Amino acid sequence: MNSNDVSVLSVTVALAGVAGLFVGSFLNVVIYRTPLGLSVATPRSFCPTCDRQLMWWENVPVVSWLGLRGRCRTCDEPISMRYPLVEVATGGTFALTTWAWHGTVFAAAYCVLAAAMIAVGLIEYGSQRAPASVAAIGAGLGEAIIIVGGSWQHGWTVVIGSLVGLVVSLTAYGALRGSDPAETDPRGHGRSALLLAGCWAGGLGPIAATVGAFSLMVGYLGCMAGLWTLSRQSVAAGSAPNRTGRTIHLAHPALETPLVTAILVAMVASLVVGA
């Protein structure tokens, strides 16, 4: 890669990071509204305490939160730090994903898949159920970009791999849905994220997909072990938990949704190997 290519890639990665900040702002809306059955399009963003609709300059990613000092300018209620953290995390994820795909069109597809996974994961970690539509829209849009990009850049290996991965993940999702239609078993919460993982790992090639599948199993079993450790670390009321106990308790949201955590681990592992 010559210096011109490096410069172009650097600019592309930076632009992807900025775009990720704004996508992260939208994801905050998705994370808050979809579990409540609210539209993500209307009304405009509002303060959940005083219901005042926000001005455009109150919605600038990260900057607005810092400028407002983390409080609503009307009711002075704190604005959760989750909002800027999601924006920064999404921006960083977009930048890293674009770098891993060398700024190709496939990077856009993987950014879409990553954004949908962030939304599903944070909804589930918030002890709510992520509507299947979030993952389905993310997988559908990501797959569409992969197909269009593949036909344009002759990347048919990525296209075929992602389609195979989607079929496999749809089969796994259908099996889980058939065995637990109401999603009452917490071990299967967030199962719709399998659709995202299938497109993601499949497009990275068979080796990366294999690593992803193995990582998923290890991540899932690790969460189960963590929950077991948590139960063993329970202490009598009034006594202080030890360091291990405190660490496990901090990780409790991730452990309580083992499938989501395992899918996140698998997606990261497969990207490291395959991109």
TIDRENFI-285959 format. One record per residue (C-alpha): residue number from 1; residue in one letter; x, y, z. Coordinates in steps of 0.05 Angstrom, whole numbers, plus 5000, padded with zeros to 4 digits. Each point is the difference from the previous one (the first is absolute). Layout:
% residues N
+-----+------+------+------+------+
:  nr : rest :    X :    Y :    Z :
+-----+------+------+------+------+
: NUM :    a :    X :    Y :    Z :
...
+-----+------+------+------+------+
% end
This chain:
% residues 275
+-----+------+------+------+------+
:  nr : rest :    X :    Y :    Z :
+-----+------+------+------+------+
:   1 :    m : 5000 : 5000 : 5000 :
:   2 :    n : 5031 : 5066 : 4977 :
:   3 :    s : 4997 : 5066 : 5036 :
:   4 :    n : 4940 : 5024 : 4959 :
:   5 :    d : 4961 : 4937 : 5018 :
:   6 :    v : 5017 : 5010 : 5073 :
:   7 :    s : 4977 : 5072 : 4998 :
:   8 :    v : 4934 : 4981 : 4966 :
:   9 :    l : 4988 : 4944 : 5050 :
:  10 :    s : 5015 : 5047 : 5058 :
:  11 :    v : 4950 : 5051 : 4976 :
:  12 :    t : 4948 : 4945 : 4988 :
:  13 :    v : 5010 : 4972 : 5070 :
:  14 :    a : 4994 : 5069 : 5030 :
:  15 :    l : 4936 : 5014 : 4962 :
:  16 :    a : 4972 : 4933 : 5021 :
:  17 :    g : 5015 : 5017 : 5072 :
:  18 :    v : 4963 : 5066 : 4995 :
:  19 :    a : 4941 : 4965 : 4965 :
:  20 :    g : 5000 : 4950 : 5057 :
:  21 :    l : 4991 : 5055 : 5051 :
:  22 :    f : 4936 : 5022 : 4966 :
:  23 :    v : 4976 : 4928 : 4990 :
:  24 :    g : 5014 : 4990 : 5074 :
:  25 :    s : 4954 : 5058 : 5015 :
:  26 :    f : 4945 : 4966 : 4960 :
:  27 :    l : 5015 : 4934 : 5035 :
:  28 :    n : 4985 : 5034 : 5066 :
:  29 :    v : 4930 : 5014 : 4974 :
:  30 :    v : 4993 : 4928 : 4977 :
:  31 :    i : 5024 : 4973 : 5066 :
:  32 :    y : 4951 : 5043 : 5040 :
:  33 :    r : 4939 : 4997 : 4956 :
:  34 :    t : 4994 : 4932 : 4967 :
:  35 :    p : 4990 : 4960 : 5064 :
:  36 :    l : 4943 : 5048 : 5017 :
:  37 :    g : 4969 : 4991 : 4932 :
:  38 :    l : 5011 : 5072 : 4981 :
:  39 :    s : 5018 : 5027 : 4930 :
:  40 :    v : 5073 : 5016 : 4989 :
:  41 :    a : 4982 : 5052 : 4948 :
:  42 :    t : 4949 : 5044 : 5037 :
:  43 :    p : 4997 : 5041 : 5042 :
:  44 :    r : 5068 : 5033 : 5002 :
:  45 :    s : 5047 : 4984 : 5057 :
:  46 :    f : 4972 : 5023 : 5067 :
:  47 :    c : 5018 : 5002 : 5073 :
:  48 :    p : 4969 : 4938 : 5032 :
:  49 :    t : 4988 : 5040 : 5065 :
:  50 :    c : 4968 : 5065 : 4976 :
:  51 :    d : 4980 : 4977 : 4930 :
:  52 :    r : 5029 : 5062 : 4968 :
:  53 :    q : 5023 : 4988 : 4928 :
:  54 :    l : 5074 : 5014 : 4991 :
:  55 :    m : 5029 : 5052 : 4954 :
:  56 :    w : 5047 : 4977 : 4945 :
:  57 :    w : 5061 : 5026 : 5037 :
:  58 :    e : 4981 : 4957 : 5060 :
:  59 :    n : 5008 : 4938 : 4957 :
:  60 :    v : 5072 : 5009 : 4976 :
:  61 :    p : 5035 : 4935 : 5021 :
:  62 :    v : 5043 : 5006 : 5062 :
:  63 :    v : 5008 : 5075 : 4992 :
:  64 :    s : 4929 : 5016 : 5023 :
:  65 :    w : 5006 : 4956 : 5061 :
:  66 :    l : 5065 : 5034 : 5020 :
:  67 :    g : 4972 : 5069 : 4986 :
:  68 :    l : 4938 : 4987 : 5041 :
:  69 :    r : 5044 : 4969 : 5055 :
:  70 :    g : 4958 : 4937 : 4998 :
:  71 :    r : 4935 : 5034 : 5020 :
:  72 :    c : 4935 : 5021 : 4966 :
:  73 :    r : 5000 : 5075 : 4992 :
:  74 :    t : 4926 : 5004 : 5018 :
:  75 :    c : 4989 : 4953 : 5059 :
:  76 :    d : 5073 : 4993 : 5020 :
:  77 :    e : 4993 : 4924 : 5006 :
:  78 :    p : 5063 : 4960 : 4986 :
:  79 :    i : 5010 : 4972 : 4930 :
:  80 :    s : 5028 : 4930 : 5004 :
:  81 :    m : 5073 : 4993 : 4982 :
:  82 :    r : 4978 : 4941 : 4958 :
:  83 :    y : 4982 : 5047 : 4943 :
:  84 :    p : 5070 : 5027 : 4985 :
:  85 :    l : 5031 : 4932 : 5016 :
:  86 :    v : 4956 : 4966 : 4947 :
:  87 :    e : 5018 : 5055 : 4950 :
:  88 :    v : 5075 : 4993 : 5013 :
:  89 :    a : 4997 : 4924 : 4999 :
:  90 :    t : 4962 : 5000 : 4934 :
:  91 :    g : 5049 : 5050 : 4970 :
:  92 :    g : 5059 : 4959 : 5022 :
:  93 :    t : 4968 : 4936 : 4974 :
:  94 :    f : 4986 : 5031 : 4932 :
:  95 :    a : 5072 : 5025 : 4995 :
:  96 :    l : 5030 : 4933 : 5019 :
:  97 :    t : 4954 : 4961 : 4954 :
:  98 :    t : 5015 : 5046 : 4942 :
:  99 :    w : 5075 : 4992 : 5013 :
: 100 :    a : 4993 : 4925 : 5004 :
: 101 :    w : 4965 : 4999 : 4932 :
: 102 :    h : 5050 : 5049 : 4970 :
: 103 :    g : 4946 : 5051 : 4984 :
: 104 :    t : 4964 : 4955 : 4949 :
: 105 :    v : 4925 : 5001 : 4990 :
: 106 :    f : 4995 : 4939 : 5044 :
: 107 :    a : 5020 : 5044 : 5058 :
: 108 :    a : 4934 : 5036 : 4994 :
: 109 :    a : 4962 : 4934 : 5005 :
: 110 :    y : 5039 : 4978 : 5061 :
: 111 :    c : 4989 : 5068 : 5033 :
: 112 :    v : 4925 : 4989 : 4992 :
: 113 :    l : 5005 : 4931 : 5030 :
: 114 :    a : 5042 : 5027 : 5058 :
: 115 :    a : 4950 : 5056 : 5013 :
: 116 :    a : 4942 : 4952 : 5003 :
: 117 :    m : 5040 : 4955 : 5047 :
: 118 :    i : 5015 : 5059 : 5046 :
: 119 :    a : 4926 : 5016 : 5003 :
: 120 :    v : 4978 : 4928 : 5014 :
: 121 :    g : 5055 : 4990 : 5052 :
: 122 :    l : 4985 : 5064 : 5039 :
: 123 :    i : 4925 : 4987 : 5000 :
: 124 :    e : 5011 : 4931 : 5027 :
: 125 :    y : 5052 : 5023 : 5050 :
: 126 :    g : 4947 : 5049 : 5025 :
: 127 :    s : 4957 : 4941 : 5020 :
: 128 :    q : 4951 : 5010 : 4943 :
: 129 :    r : 4986 : 4957 : 4939 :
: 130 :    a : 5027 : 5025 : 4934 :
: 131 :    p : 4946 : 4997 : 4946 :
: 132 :    a : 5020 : 4951 : 4945 :
: 133 :    s : 4988 : 5056 : 4950 :
: 134 :    v : 5064 : 5036 : 5023 :
: 135 :    a : 5045 : 4942 : 4981 :
: 136 :    a : 4958 : 4982 : 4939 :
: 137 :    i : 5005 : 5071 : 4971 :
: 138 :    g : 5075 : 5002 : 5015 :
: 139 :    a : 5013 : 4932 : 4969 :
: 140 :    g : 4957 : 5016 : 4939 :
: 141 :    l : 5032 : 5067 : 4987 :
: 142 :    g : 5070 : 4973 : 5012 :
: 143 :    e : 4989 : 4941 : 4954 :
: 144 :    a : 4972 : 5046 : 4946 :
: 145 :    i : 5063 : 5043 : 5003 :
: 146 :    i : 5043 : 4938 : 4997 :
: 147 :    i : 4964 : 4975 : 4938 :
: 148 :    v : 5003 : 5067 : 4964 :
: 149 :    g : 5073 : 5010 : 5021 :
: 150 :    g : 5018 : 4929 : 4979 :
: 151 :    s : 4971 : 5009 : 4931 :
: 152 :    w : 5036 : 5067 : 4993 :
: 153 :    q : 5068 : 4978 : 5026 :
: 154 :    h : 4995 : 4927 : 4979 :
: 155 :    g : 5003 : 4977 : 5072 :
: 156 :    w : 4957 : 4939 : 4990 :
: 157 :    t : 5035 : 4961 : 5054 :
: 158 :    v : 4976 : 5049 : 5051 :
: 159 :    v : 4929 : 5000 : 4970 :
: 160 :    i : 4994 : 4924 : 4999 :
: 161 :    g : 5031 : 4993 : 5069 :
: 162 :    s : 4953 : 5051 : 5031 :
: 163 :    l : 4939 : 4968 : 4968 :
: 164 :    v : 5021 : 4931 : 5025 :
: 165 :    g : 5011 : 5030 : 5069 :
: 166 :    l : 4931 : 5032 : 4998 :
: 167 :    v : 4967 : 4934 : 4982 :
: 168 :    v : 5036 : 4964 : 5056 :
: 169 :    s : 4982 : 5054 : 5050 :
: 170 :    l : 4928 : 5001 : 4977 :
: 171 :    t : 4997 : 4925 : 5012 :
: 172 :    a : 5030 : 5008 : 5070 :
: 173 :    y : 4952 : 5057 : 5015 :
: 174 :    g : 4941 : 4959 : 4976 :
: 175 :    a : 5020 : 4942 : 5044 :
: 176 :    l : 5006 : 5044 : 5062 :
: 177 :    r : 4934 : 5034 : 4984 :
: 178 :    g : 4966 : 4933 : 4991 :
: 179 :    s : 5026 : 4974 : 5067 :
: 180 :    d : 4983 : 5063 : 5038 :
: 181 :    p : 4949 : 5042 : 4962 :
: 182 :    a : 4988 : 5050 : 5056 :
: 183 :    e : 5075 : 5008 : 5014 :
: 184 :    t : 4990 : 4984 : 5073 :
: 185 :    d : 5067 : 4966 : 5009 :
: 186 :    p : 5051 : 5055 : 5015 :
: 187 :    r : 5055 : 4958 : 4969 :
: 188 :    g : 4968 : 5013 : 4932 :
: 189 :    h : 4987 : 5074 : 5008 :
: 190 :    g : 5024 : 5041 : 4941 :
: 191 :    r : 4997 : 4941 : 4953 :
: 192 :    s : 4983 : 5045 : 4941 :
: 193 :    a : 5073 : 5024 : 5003 :
: 194 :    l : 5018 : 4934 : 4968 :
: 195 :    l : 4976 : 5029 : 4934 :
: 196 :    l : 5053 : 5055 : 5006 :
: 197 :    a : 5054 : 4951 : 5020 :
: 198 :    g : 4985 : 4954 : 4941 :
: 199 :    c : 5008 : 5055 : 4949 :
: 200 :    w : 5061 : 5027 : 5036 :
: 201 :    a : 5041 : 4936 : 5009 :
: 202 :    g : 4979 : 4968 : 4935 :
: 203 :    g : 5025 : 5058 : 4958 :
: 204 :    l : 5068 : 4996 : 5033 :
: 205 :    g : 5014 : 4930 : 4973 :
: 206 :    p : 4998 : 4928 : 5027 :
: 207 :    i : 5059 : 5007 : 5047 :
: 208 :    a : 4973 : 5063 : 5032 :
: 209 :    a : 4930 : 4968 : 5004 :
: 210 :    t : 5029 : 4939 : 5034 :
: 211 :    v : 5038 : 5044 : 5050 :
: 212 :    g : 4935 : 5039 : 5011 :
: 213 :    a : 4960 : 4937 : 5014 :
: 214 :    f : 5053 : 4975 : 5048 :
: 215 :    s : 5003 : 5068 : 5035 :
: 216 :    l : 4925 : 5000 : 5006 :
: 217 :    m : 5001 : 4934 : 5037 :
: 218 :    v : 5057 : 5021 : 5045 :
: 219 :    g : 4967 : 5067 : 5014 :
: 220 :    y : 4934 : 4967 : 5017 :
: 221 :    l : 5031 : 4949 : 5046 :
: 222 :    g : 5041 : 5055 : 5032 :
: 223 :    c : 4937 : 5038 : 5016 :
: 224 :    m : 4969 : 4938 : 5030 :
: 225 :    a : 5062 : 4990 : 5043 :
: 226 :    g : 4997 : 5073 : 5020 :
: 227 :    l : 4928 : 4993 : 5023 :
: 228 :    w : 5019 : 4938 : 5039 :
: 229 :    t : 5057 : 5039 : 5033 :
: 230 :    l : 4951 : 5056 : 5016 :
: 231 :    s : 4955 : 4953 : 5036 :
: 232 :    r : 5059 : 4971 : 5038 :
: 233 :    q : 5023 : 5070 : 5019 :
: 234 :    s : 4934 : 5019 : 5032 :
: 235 :    v : 5012 : 5023 : 5070 :
: 236 :    a : 4957 : 5009 : 5061 :
: 237 :    a : 4962 : 5066 : 5006 :
: 238 :    g : 5042 : 5055 : 5030 :
: 239 :    s : 5068 : 4970 : 4983 :
: 240 :    a : 5046 : 5029 : 4947 :
: 241 :    p : 5011 : 4960 : 4936 :
: 242 :    n : 5072 : 4985 : 4982 :
: 243 :    r : 5035 : 5026 : 4938 :
: 244 :    t : 4979 : 4942 : 4957 :
: 245 :    g : 4928 : 5008 : 5022 :
: 246 :    r : 5000 : 5074 : 4983 :
: 247 :    t : 5030 : 4987 : 4932 :
: 248 :    i : 4948 : 4947 : 4984 :
: 249 :    h : 4944 : 5045 : 5023 :
: 250 :    l : 5024 : 5056 : 4954 :
: 251 :    a : 4999 : 4950 : 4942 :
: 252 :    h : 4930 : 4975 : 5019 :
: 253 :    p : 4962 : 5031 : 4941 :
: 254 :    a : 5046 : 4967 : 4950 :
: 255 :    l : 4997 : 4934 : 5037 :
: 256 :    e : 4924 : 5000 : 5004 :
: 257 :    t : 4995 : 5003 : 4924 :
: 258 :    p : 5053 : 4949 : 4982 :
: 259 :    l : 4979 : 4992 : 4927 :
: 260 :    v : 5008 : 5074 : 4986 :
: 261 :    t : 5068 : 5003 : 5034 :
: 262 :    a : 5023 : 4938 : 4964 :
: 263 :    i : 4978 : 5028 : 4933 :
: 264 :    l : 5038 : 5065 : 5014 :
: 265 :    v : 5063 : 4959 : 5016 :
: 266 :    a : 4991 : 4959 : 4937 :
: 267 :    m : 4992 : 5061 : 4955 :
: 268 :    v : 5062 : 5033 : 5027 :
: 269 :    a : 5041 : 4936 : 4996 :
: 270 :    s : 4979 : 4985 : 4928 :
: 271 :    l : 5015 : 5071 : 4978 :
: 272 :    v : 5070 : 4997 : 5030 :
: 273 :    v : 5014 : 4935 : 4963 :
: 274 :    g : 4965 : 5013 : 4934 :
: 275 :    a : 5006 : 5073 : 4984 :
+-----+------+------+------+------+
% end
